[in-house]
Amino acid sequence: MIYIHLQETWTAPECQRRAHHAPKDVWGNRQPKGLIASNASNYLQYGQSIAFNGKREINGELYSAEYKPLPAIPPEYEFYTHPAWGTFIRSKKS
């Protein structure tokens, strides 16, 4: 069974903040602006699923995988994927 997280809804100010934010990796290096889901992460990211070798208990039930959908965003923003980095958010106006 797959556990599916509830889809988040981001407002335009939240999307703008995320589009201009440059996250840091574990060594303190800045990654590209707008990155919301890294391809290199071992943890669950937006728009990605993760399978477990065995089962994981969530809310008292056992699941073999977990999925976190991309958030719902206003029409003036979009997600795009870069093959080397992951999923980004950007304004359609830029």
C-alpha positions, 0 to 999 in steps of 0.5 A, spaced: 500 500 500 502 507 498 501 512 503 499 519 499 500 525 503 495 531 502 497 536 496 499 542 499 496 549 496 501 555 495 499 562 494 502 567 490 507 570 495 509 563 497 511 561 490 515 567 489 519 566 496 520 559 494 522 561 486 527 566 489 530 562 495 536 558 494 537 552 498 543 550 502 546 542 501 549 539 507 555 542 506 553 549 506 553 550 498 548 554 495 544 550 490 540 553 484 534 558 486 527 555 485 529 548 487 524 544 491 525 537 490 532 535 489 534 528 485 540 527 489 536 527 496 534 520 500 528 523 503 521 524 500 521 530 496 515 534 492 513 530 486 516 524 488 515 517 491 520 513 495 519 505 496 521 502 503 525 495 503 520 492 508 514 496 511 513 503 514 508 505 520 504 511 518 498 513 523 498 506 525 498 502 518 503 499 514 505 502 508 511 499 503 511 506 499 510 514 500 508 519 495 508 527 496 504 530 490 507 537 487 503 543 491 497 546 487 500 553 485 497 559 482 496 559 474 502 565 474 507 560 476 510 553 473 514 547 475 520 545 471 524 539 471 532 539 470 535 533 469 541 534 473 538 537 479 530 536 480 524 540 480 524 547 480 518 553 481 519 559 477 514 565 474 511 564 467 513 572 467 520 571 467 
